[in-house]
Amino acid sequence: MNLFRLSTVVLLAALASACASAPKPSAAAPAEATVIDSTATAAAPLPPEPPIDPASIDAPAPMADNATASEGEDDFAAIYGQSATYDPVADPTLPAPVQAPVAYDPWEQFNRQVHRFNNAVDRTVARPLARAYVAAVPRPVRLGVGNFFDNLRQPLTMVNQLLQGRPRDATQTFGRFVVNSTLGIGGLFDPASDLKMKRRSEDFGQTLGTWGWRRSRYIELPFFGPRTVRDVLGMAGDMPLSPVRQIEDDKTRIFLQGLNLVDTRAQLLSLDSLREGAVDDYALVRDSWLQRRNYQIESHRTPQQPSESELPEYLQDETDPTVPVDAMPMPEINGGG
């Protein structure tokens, strides 16, 4: 019995010493990670999702200051006469967009070839002669030459103004021709402009346009440059009225025609810088010429025209920048001996 008690006491003492020697867990030690069995989780059924109300998705979130926003929209509409959402495309207060004129050019491939030919002739012959003319002839003399050829075209302008039904302009043109031919010493001077007699330039091509031939296909002629089919027929109508072409002496006629060509090209030297910087020189020449030509025709058809201060400079100038029909040396078509 004593032996049993003794063994019991020894066993309890060994257990107590073992518990006392074991380390105590720290308070800051991380908690032991819990391992989750994925197979058990996957096997567990998920709870059913609650039903979604469609009305809750489409309905916008309520604004905290809805009343203030409505008042602001009303004030904006009262001031500007439109909703708060501004649409620059549908703004009725903006002016109508500018419609660029579309050139009627079905012969563009042929015209571009002629344009390259004319540019080659211009670079090798016309432009050098014009620059030499400007360098050698003083400006007052060049102005006198320009006035002289312009005065010679006044009877042609007067006839076309009568054909267009503009007798008042025709009377003023005739008076301008008389004044410059007498007081201006054959047209070398321009006293008619000092008398407020406006300079105009009309031809039979413009007359055909005034009569109703408004849309005509564009064509570029060798040496003559930009024209339309309407203006080509107009050239045939202007030739009999050309005073220079009535000169029978070939040397005198060719000299005057050559001087007219050089003077006309000298007046266009200021436009060379614009053409050199153009991406498409052919399109620039064609569009600018057609725009000016259409203005010359439409300016006498519509009653209301913009004032001269609103027009670009090349539309205000009455001088025709194209080659005149009487400036090109051509064989006579009247069959004279």
Secondary structure, DSSP 4 states (H G I P E B T S, - for coil): -HHHHHHHHHHHHHHHHHHHHSPPPPTTSPPPPPP--HHHHHHSPPPPPPPPPHHHHHSPPPPTTHHHHHHHHHHHHHHHSS-SS--STT-TTSPPPP-PPPP--TTHHHHHHHHHHHHHHIIIIIHHHHHHHHHHS-HHHHHHHHHHHHHHTHHHHHHHHHHTT-HHHHHHHHHHHHHHHHTTTTTTS-HHHHTT-------HHHHHHHHT-----EEEETTTEEEEHHHHHHHHHHGGG-SGGG---HHHHHHHHHHHHHHHHHHTGGGHHHHHT-S-HHHHHHHHHHHHHHHHHHTTTSS----GGGS-HHHH--S--SPPTTSS----SS---
